[in-house]
Amino acid sequence: MKSARTTLVILLSLAGGSAAARAGERTPPPCHWNVTVIPAAAAKSSNSLMAALKLTGILLQDGWDVAESGGFPQAGPSGAQDEESAALAMAGVDVIVSFAVKTTVAPDDGGLSVALQIKAYNPRTGETLADVTGTSPRRARGPGAENRAVDDAAARAGTRLRDALRAACQVTRKQGALYRLIFRNPPAGADIKIDRLLRKICRKTSMRKSTRSQVVFNCRSREESIELRVILDKELQAAFPGRKYEWRAVLRNMLAATFLPRGR
């Protein structure tokens, strides 16, 4: 008997083959985001598999680049799902579409409906790109009724997801991409100095974290990550003369630098 992970890979492959052939019917989204679809929690139910297939097909048909996530992440007390998100971000995934399927059975006549809650977010910045729900019409229970309800809910939620991602893409193109900037081992007062310099080079900026070990900012900019790094180099060298640092990560939507101990 195939595992849920193996089944998901097969289903997504089938979805990619059928939907990719129709992708040319629509103008592809202008944002070249790499998207992956995973359940919000560990799940091996057929409902989650069907929902993943439906959502993937809708996104592929709309022209999005949908990557196979490697199976369902195992959420739990260990925080493994957060680790999965971090791994996907480092692997080049730009958008994680996380979903949950809930079946409701009416106590009076036993009729059922299915709701699909979706949250799409950038795993590097944490920015929410879509938060939508799709609910199927209530129907009488019977053979195949729940499967049809899952398909209905996923179709409705998937259409709203598609539209929300396109809207988020337009915001990015007009206002710039949101970057997560991480500075580890910062000198004393670095949070204030970095905040000042980011206000000069970012369209919008906000401090997300400030501790002795690191300071973290969000920065919205129209520059590509490499270009933003060059601009940051100039500003950091002026703000911290003689202090050396190394860029440890320069990714789409995320840059991370570490200040070196004095004397190195």
C-alpha positions as CSV (number, residue, x, y, z in Angstrom):
1,M,0.0,0.0,0.0
2,K,1.5,3.3,-1.0
3,S,2.2,5.9,1.7
4,A,0.4,9.3,1.6
5,R,3.7,10.9,0.6
6,T,4.1,8.6,-2.4
7,T,0.5,9.1,-3.4
8,L,0.8,12.9,-3.2
9,V,3.9,12.9,-5.5
10,I,2.0,10.8,-8.0
11,L,-1.1,13.0,-7.9
12,L,0.9,16.2,-8.2
13,S,2.7,14.8,-11.2
14,L,-0.6,14.0,-12.9
15,A,-1.9,17.5,-12.0
16,G,1.2,19.1,-13.5
17,G,0.9,17.1,-16.7
18,S,-2.8,18.0,-17.3
19,A,-2.8,21.6,-16.1
20,A,0.5,22.6,-17.7
21,A,-1.0,21.9,-21.1
22,R,-3.7,24.5,-20.4
23,A,-1.5,27.1,-18.7
24,G,-1.0,28.9,-22.0
25,E,-4.7,29.8,-22.0
26,R,-4.1,32.6,-19.4
27,T,-1.4,35.2,-19.2
28,P,1.1,33.9,-16.6
29,P,1.4,36.0,-13.4
30,P,4.2,38.5,-13.7
31,C,5.8,37.4,-10.4
32,H,8.0,34.4,-10.9
33,W,7.3,32.9,-7.5
34,N,8.0,29.3,-6.7
35,V,5.0,27.9,-4.9
36,T,4.4,24.7,-2.9
37,V,1.2,23.4,-1.4
38,I,1.2,21.6,2.0
39,P,-1.4,20.8,4.7
40,A,-1.3,23.0,7.8
41,A,-0.7,20.0,10.1
42,A,0.4,16.4,9.6
43,A,-2.3,14.6,7.6
44,K,-2.5,11.4,5.6
45,S,-6.2,11.6,4.8
46,S,-7.6,11.2,1.3
47,N,-9.3,14.6,1.9
48,S,-6.0,16.3,2.2
49,L,-4.6,14.5,-0.8
50,M,-7.6,15.5,-2.9
51,A,-7.4,19.1,-1.8
52,A,-3.7,19.3,-2.5
53,L,-4.3,18.0,-6.0
54,K,-7.1,20.4,-6.7
55,L,-5.2,23.5,-5.4
56,T,-2.1,22.5,-7.3
57,G,-4.0,22.1,-10.5
58,I,-5.7,25.5,-10.2
59,L,-2.3,27.2,-9.6
60,L,-0.6,25.4,-12.4
61,Q,-3.5,26.3,-14.8
62,D,-3.1,29.9,-13.8
63,G,0.6,29.8,-14.7
64,W,2.3,29.6,-11.3
65,D,5.4,27.5,-10.8
66,V,4.3,24.9,-8.3
67,A,7.0,22.7,-6.7
68,E,6.5,19.4,-5.0
69,S,7.2,19.8,-1.3
70,G,8.6,16.3,-0.8
71,G,5.6,15.1,1.1
72,F,3.6,16.2,4.1
73,P,5.6,18.0,6.9
74,Q,5.2,16.4,10.3
75,A,3.9,19.1,12.6
76,G,4.1,18.6,16.3
77,P,5.5,19.8,19.6
78,S,9.0,19.6,18.1
79,G,8.2,22.4,15.7
80,A,9.1,20.2,12.7
81,Q,6.7,22.1,10.5
82,D,8.6,25.3,11.2
83,E,11.8,23.5,10.2
84,E,10.1,22.3,7.0
85,S,9.2,25.9,6.2
86,A,12.8,27.0,6.8
87,A,14.1,24.2,4.6
88,L,11.7,25.0,1.8
89,A,12.7,28.7,2.0
90,M,16.4,27.8,1.7
91,A,15.6,25.5,-1.2
92,G,14.1,28.4,-3.1
93,V,10.4,28.2,-2.3
94,D,8.9,31.7,-2.3
95,V,5.3,30.9,-1.3
96,I,4.0,28.2,1.0
97,V,0.3,27.5,0.6
98,S,-0.8,25.9,3.9
99,F,-4.3,24.5,4.1
100,A,-6.7,22.7,6.5
101,V,-9.8,20.6,5.5
102,K,-12.7,20.4,7.9
103,T,-15.8,18.3,7.4
104,T,-19.0,19.3,9.3
105,V,-22.0,17.0,9.7
106,A,-25.3,18.5,10.6
107,P,-26.8,16.9,13.8
108,D,-30.4,17.2,12.5
109,D,-30.4,15.5,9.1
110,G,-26.8,14.3,8.8
111,G,-26.1,16.6,5.8
112,L,-22.4,17.4,5.4
113,S,-20.3,20.3,4.1
114,V,-16.6,20.8,3.8
115,A,-14.6,24.0,4.5
116,L,-11.1,24.6,3.2
117,Q,-9.0,27.3,5.0
118,I,-5.9,28.5,3.1
119,K,-3.1,30.7,4.2
120,A,-0.3,31.5,1.7
121,Y,2.8,33.2,3.1
122,N,6.4,33.9,2.3
123,P,8.6,31.6,4.4
124,R,11.5,34.0,4.5
125,T,9.7,37.2,5.6
126,G,6.5,35.7,7.1
127,E,4.4,38.0,5.0
128,T,0.9,36.8,4.5
129,L,0.0,36.8,0.8
130,A,-3.4,35.2,1.0
131,D,-5.9,34.2,3.7
132,V,-9.0,32.7,2.1
133,T,-11.7,30.1,2.7
134,G,-13.9,28.0,0.5
135,T,-17.0,26.1,1.7
136,S,-18.9,23.5,-0.2
137,P,-22.7,23.5,-0.4
138,R,-24.4,21.3,2.1
139,R,-25.4,18.0,0.7
140,A,-26.9,14.7,1.8
141,R,-24.5,12.0,3.0
142,G,-23.9,9.1,0.7
143,P,-21.3,7.3,-1.5
144,G,-18.9,9.9,-2.8
145,A,-20.6,12.8,-1.1
146,E,-17.7,13.9,1.0
147,N,-15.3,13.6,-2.0
148,R,-17.5,15.9,-4.1
149,A,-17.7,18.3,-1.1
150,V,-13.9,18.4,-0.8
151,D,-13.6,19.1,-4.5
152,D,-16.2,21.9,-4.3
153,A,-14.5,23.5,-1.3
154,A,-11.1,23.3,-2.9
155,A,-12.3,24.7,-6.2
156,R,-13.8,27.8,-4.4
157,A,-10.9,28.3,-2.1
158,G,-8.4,27.7,-5.0
159,T,-10.0,30.4,-7.1
160,R,-9.8,32.9,-4.3
161,L,-6.2,31.9,-3.6
162,R,-5.3,32.4,-7.3
163,D,-6.9,35.9,-7.3
164,A,-5.2,36.8,-3.9
165,L,-1.8,35.8,-5.1
166,R,-2.2,37.8,-8.3
167,A,-3.2,40.8,-6.2
168,A,-0.2,40.3,-3.9
169,C,2.0,40.1,-7.0
170,Q,0.7,43.5,-8.2
171,V,1.4,45.0,-4.8
172,T,5.0,43.7,-5.0
173,R,5.5,45.1,-8.5
174,K,4.2,48.5,-7.5
175,Q,5.6,48.9,-4.0
176,G,8.6,46.6,-4.1
177,A,9.4,43.2,-2.6
178,L,9.4,42.6,1.2
179,Y,12.9,41.6,2.4
180,R,13.8,40.1,5.8
181,L,17.2,41.5,6.8
182,I,19.1,39.7,9.6
183,F,22.2,41.0,11.3
184,R,23.9,38.7,13.7
185,N,26.4,39.5,16.5
186,P,25.5,43.2,16.2
187,P,27.7,45.9,17.8
188,A,26.2,48.0,20.6
189,G,23.6,50.4,19.3
190,A,23.4,48.6,15.9
191,D,19.6,48.5,16.0
192,I,19.3,52.3,16.0
193,K,22.0,52.8,13.4
194,I,20.6,50.2,11.0
195,D,17.1,51.5,11.5
196,R,18.3,55.0,10.4
197,L,20.1,53.7,7.3
198,L,17.2,51.5,6.2
199,R,14.9,54.5,6.4
200,K,17.0,56.0,3.7
201,I,17.1,53.0,1.3
202,C,13.8,51.2,1.9
203,R,10.4,52.3,0.8
204,K,9.1,51.0,4.1
205,T,10.9,49.4,7.0
206,S,10.2,48.0,10.4
207,M,12.2,46.4,13.2
208,R,11.0,42.9,13.9
209,K,13.5,41.9,16.6
210,S,16.4,43.3,18.6
211,T,18.5,41.2,20.9
212,R,22.2,41.0,21.9
213,S,22.6,38.2,19.3
214,Q,20.8,39.6,16.4
215,V,18.6,42.4,15.0
216,V,16.0,41.7,12.3
217,F,14.2,44.2,10.0
218,N,11.7,44.0,7.3
219,C,12.5,46.2,4.3
220,R,10.3,46.9,1.2
221,S,12.5,47.7,-1.8
222,R,12.3,47.6,-5.6
223,E,15.9,46.5,-5.8
224,E,16.9,42.9,-6.5
225,S,18.6,41.1,-3.6
226,I,22.1,41.5,-5.1
227,E,21.6,45.2,-5.8
228,L,20.2,45.7,-2.3
229,R,23.3,44.1,-0.8
230,V,25.5,46.5,-2.7
231,I,23.6,49.5,-1.3
232,L,23.6,48.0,2.2
233,D,27.4,47.5,2.0
234,K,27.9,51.2,1.3
235,E,25.6,52.3,4.2
236,L,26.9,49.7,6.7
237,Q,30.6,50.7,6.0
238,A,29.7,54.3,6.7
239,A,27.6,53.5,9.8
240,F,30.2,51.0,11.3
241,P,33.7,52.2,10.1
242,G,36.3,49.6,10.6
243,R,33.9,46.9,11.6
244,K,34.0,43.8,9.4
245,Y,31.1,41.6,8.6
246,E,30.3,38.8,6.2
247,W,27.2,38.1,4.2
248,R,26.0,34.6,5.1
249,A,22.9,34.5,2.9
250,V,21.8,36.6,-0.1
251,L,18.5,35.0,-1.2
252,R,15.3,36.3,-2.8
253,N,13.5,38.2,0.0
254,M,16.2,37.5,2.6
255,L,19.7,38.8,3.4
256,A,21.7,37.8,6.4
257,A,25.0,39.2,7.6
258,T,27.2,38.4,10.6
259,F,29.4,41.0,12.3
260,L,32.9,39.6,13.0
261,P,34.6,40.0,16.3
262,R,37.1,42.9,16.4
263,G,40.5,42.0,15.3
264,R,39.3,39.6,12.5
